[in-house]
Amino acid sequence: MDPIVGVDLSVHNWRRGVPFGMLGRLHGMGVRFLFARASIGTEVDPAFDANRHRGTFRSWVPGGYHYLVDGIPGDRQAATFVGEIQRTGGIEGLVTSLDVEDDNTPPIRNHVSMHQVEAFVRAFKDAHPKHRLGLYANRSTWNRLGNPDFEDVGFDFVWNALWPRGVNTPADLPGKPPLSFGGAGRAPLWQWGSLEVRSFTGGNILHLDGDAWYGTLDELRALGTQIATPIQDRPAYRDAFNATLALALDAIGGVTPASGGPAVVAGSKDALEAAIQAVQDEKLGRKG
């Protein structure tokens, strides 16, 4: 089954939301879901209402996400997110996610804490205890926060942010999603890169964040409904995950560095050190 293509938008794309005329173009490119930013910090995204309902107009799967900002308590940010979702039609049928990402691009600096993440999740679940909440993040940000088990924190699914080299169009998407983080395996929801579409004025090429869902539309819509499946035995999953990583570290530690000239020896030792560090970074942490 080919992945289903989607986009995620904010006021930075169109101030008044995606134009109706653009919906047809995107639909013709295979777009079938639209996740829009609902809020950032304690401010609402002015394009969210239009983006949410125009995607629904095309029968696309709708989604709303919040961009977590450092320096503001997580529960206050959750209140903004929950309030905007309620104001624009309620939560039922909406795929909801929390955007957790470092930003080092001047003049923006954003490095949230795990305390903020946990406070947001608690406040969201207090308001909607049965509704799924996804985690949008990239590997480096989540590793900085200790690579905690995403379910242990309170998330129900992962939206993997990864823009790999070599993927330029939806036609180039691989047959299965890349490995994710936080014990999510190959998370079926993946932000893969830039979806290019021509604008109506001047023929300029617009670059929209492109996403892919590896599953059926019904399965994607189910992320916007109440949780019906029993909670997995995550402690056992986490213990097995970390135990297997320990075995891998033992195996790497048993590798004899290559012999030869100084460059050969140095390259071999550095490769082993890099492999050990990479495996160690994958260890799943615990909440708190």
C-alpha positions in Angstrom: 0.0 0.0 0.0 1.4 3.4 -1.0 1.6 6.0 1.8 -1.1 8.7 2.0 0.2 12.2 1.5 -0.7 15.2 3.7 0.5 18.7 4.6 0.8 20.6 7.8 0.2 24.4 7.7 0.2 27.5 9.8 -0.3 31.2 9.4 3.2 31.3 7.8 1.8 29.6 4.7 -1.4 31.7 4.2 -2.5 34.3 6.7 -6.2 33.6 6.0 -5.8 29.8 5.6 -5.2 27.7 2.6 -7.1 29.2 -0.4 -10.1 27.3 -1.7 -8.5 27.2 -5.2 -5.4 25.6 -3.8 -7.4 22.7 -2.2 -8.1 21.3 -5.7 -4.4 21.5 -6.7 -3.3 19.8 -3.5 -6.0 17.1 -3.8 -4.8 16.4 -7.3 -1.3 15.8 -5.9 -2.7 13.2 -3.6 -3.1 15.2 -0.4 -5.7 13.6 1.9 -5.0 15.1 5.3 -4.2 18.6 6.7 -2.8 19.2 10.1 -2.9 22.8 11.0 -1.2 24.7 13.9 -3.9 25.8 16.3 -1.7 27.6 18.8 1.9 28.6 19.8 2.7 29.4 23.4 -0.4 31.2 24.6 -1.3 32.7 21.3 -3.8 31.1 18.8 -2.8 30.7 15.1 -5.2 33.0 13.2 -5.2 30.7 10.2 -6.3 27.6 12.2 -10.0 27.9 11.9 -9.9 28.3 8.1 -7.3 25.6 7.6 -9.3 23.1 9.8 -12.6 23.6 8.0 -11.3 23.9 4.5 -9.5 20.6 4.8 -12.7 19.1 6.1 -14.5 20.6 3.2 -12.4 18.4 0.9 -13.1 15.4 3.2 -9.5 15.4 4.2 -8.5 14.1 7.7 -8.2 17.1 9.9 -5.6 17.7 12.5 -4.5 20.4 15.0 -1.2 20.8 16.8 0.3 23.1 19.4 3.9 24.5 19.2 5.4 24.3 22.7 7.4 27.4 23.6 10.0 27.6 26.3 9.6 30.0 29.2 5.8 29.4 29.5 4.2 26.8 31.8 3.0 23.8 29.8 -0.4 23.7 31.4 -1.1 27.3 30.4 -0.1 26.4 26.8 -2.4 23.4 26.9 -5.3 25.6 28.0 -4.8 27.8 24.9 -4.7 24.8 22.7 -7.8 23.1 24.2 -9.7 26.4 24.1 -9.0 27.0 20.4 -10.0 23.5 19.5 -13.3 24.0 21.4 -13.9 27.4 19.8 -13.4 26.0 16.2 -15.8 23.0 16.5 -14.6 20.7 19.3 -12.2 17.9 19.5 -14.1 14.9 18.1 -12.6 13.7 14.8 -9.5 16.0 15.2 -6.1 14.4 15.2 -4.3 16.3 18.0 -0.5 16.6 18.5 2.1 18.5 20.5 5.0 19.9 18.6 8.2 19.5 20.7 11.3 20.8 18.8 14.4 22.7 19.4 15.0 25.8 17.3 18.4 27.3 16.9 17.6 29.6 14.0 18.2 33.3 14.8 16.3 35.2 16.1 14.4 32.2 17.4 15.7 30.1 20.3 13.5 27.4 21.6 14.6 24.7 24.0 11.6 23.4 26.0 11.9 21.2 29.2 10.5 17.8 29.9 8.7 19.4 32.8 6.8 21.6 30.3 6.0 18.6 28.1 4.6 16.6 31.0 2.6 19.6 32.3 1.1 20.1 28.8 0.2 16.4 28.5 -1.4 16.3 32.0 -3.5 19.4 31.3 -4.6 18.1 27.9 -5.6 14.7 29.3 -7.4 16.3 32.2 -9.5 18.1 29.7 -9.9 15.2 27.3 -8.9 11.9 29.1 -10.1 9.6 26.3 -8.7 11.5 23.3 -5.5 10.5 21.6 -2.6 13.0 21.8 0.4 12.6 19.4 4.0 13.7 19.8 5.6 15.6 16.9 9.4 15.7 17.4 12.7 14.9 15.9 15.3 12.4 17.2 17.8 15.1 18.3 15.3 17.0 20.4 13.8 13.9 22.0 17.3 12.6 22.8 18.2 15.9 24.5 15.2 15.4 26.7 16.4 11.9 27.7 14.6 9.8 25.0 11.8 8.9 27.4 9.3 6.3 26.3 6.6 8.3 24.5 3.8 6.3 26.0 5.2 6.6 29.5 5.0 10.4 29.1 1.3 10.1 28.1 1.4 10.3 24.3 -0.6 7.8 22.2 1.3 8.0 18.9 4.4 9.6 17.3 4.6 11.9 14.3 8.2 11.5 13.2 9.9 14.7 12.0 12.7 13.6 9.6 13.7 15.2 6.3 16.1 12.7 4.9 18.3 13.3 1.9 17.0 11.8 -1.4 13.3 12.3 -0.7 12.1 15.1 -2.9 8.6 14.3 -4.0 5.8 12.0 -2.8 6.8 9.6 -5.6 10.2 9.2 -3.8 8.7 8.1 -0.5 10.1 4.7 0.7 7.9 1.6 1.0 7.9 1.9 4.8 8.6 4.8 7.2 12.0 5.4 8.8 12.8 4.4 12.3 11.4 6.9 14.9 12.4 7.7 18.5 11.1 7.1 22.0 10.2 3.5 21.5 7.8 4.1 18.6 9.5 1.8 16.1 8.6 2.7 12.5 6.0 5.3 13.4 3.5 5.4 10.5 3.1 9.2 10.6 6.1 10.9 9.1 7.0 14.5 8.0 9.3 13.8 5.1 10.1 17.2 3.5 8.9 19.9 1.2 5.8 19.5 -1.0 6.1 21.8 -3.9 3.1 23.4 -5.5 2.8 26.4 -7.9 1.1 29.5 -6.6 -1.7 31.4 -8.4 0.2 34.6 -8.7 3.5 34.9 -10.6 3.9 31.2 -10.9 6.1 31.0 -7.8 6.8 27.6 -6.3 5.4 27.3 -2.7 7.1 24.9 -0.3 4.7 23.2 2.1 5.7 20.8 4.8 4.9 17.3 3.4 3.7 14.4 5.5 3.0 10.8 4.9 0.7 8.2 6.6 1.5 4.5 6.2 -1.9 3.0 6.6 -5.5 3.5 5.5 -7.5 6.7 5.8 -9.8 5.0 8.3 -6.8 4.2 10.5 -5.6 7.8 10.3 -9.1 9.1 11.2 -9.1 6.8 14.2 -6.3 8.9 15.7 -8.9 11.6 16.1 -11.3 9.5 18.0 -11.4 8.3 21.6 -9.0 5.6 22.8 -10.7 2.2 22.5 -7.7 -0.2 22.7 -6.3 -1.4 26.0 -3.0 0.1 27.1 0.0 -2.0 26.1 2.4 -3.5 28.5 4.9 -0.7 28.0 7.2 -1.5 31.0 7.9 -4.9 29.4 8.4 -3.3 26.0 10.9 -0.8 27.5 12.8 -3.4 29.4 13.2 -5.7 26.4 14.1 -2.7 24.2 16.9 -1.6 26.6 18.1 -5.1 27.3 18.5 -5.7 23.6 20.5 -2.4 23.3 22.7 -3.7 26.0 23.4 -6.8 24.0 24.2 -4.7 21.0 26.7 -2.6 23.0 28.4 -5.8 24.2 28.7 -7.0 20.7 30.2 -3.7 19.5 32.5 -3.7 22.5 33.8 -7.1 21.4 34.8 -5.9 17.9 38.6 -5.8 17.4 39.7 -2.5 15.8 41.2 -2.8 12.3 44.9 -3.0 12.1 47.1 -1.1 9.7 48.5 2.3 9.3 47.6 5.2 11.7 44.7 6.3 9.5 43.2 2.8 9.4 43.5 2.4 13.2 42.0 5.8 13.9 39.1 5.4 11.5 38.2 2.0 13.0 38.4 3.2 16.6 36.3 6.3 15.8 33.7 4.2 14.1 33.3 1.9 17.1 33.1 4.9 19.4 30.4 6.5 17.2 28.5 3.2 17.1 28.5 2.9 20.9 27.3 6.4 21.3 24.5 6.0 18.8 23.3 2.8 20.5 23.5 4.5 24.0 21.4 7.4 22.7 18.6 5.0 21.8 18.1 3.8 25.4 14.6 4.6 26.5 14.3 6.7 29.6 11.5 6.8 32.1 9.1 9.6 32.9 10.4 12.1 35.5 
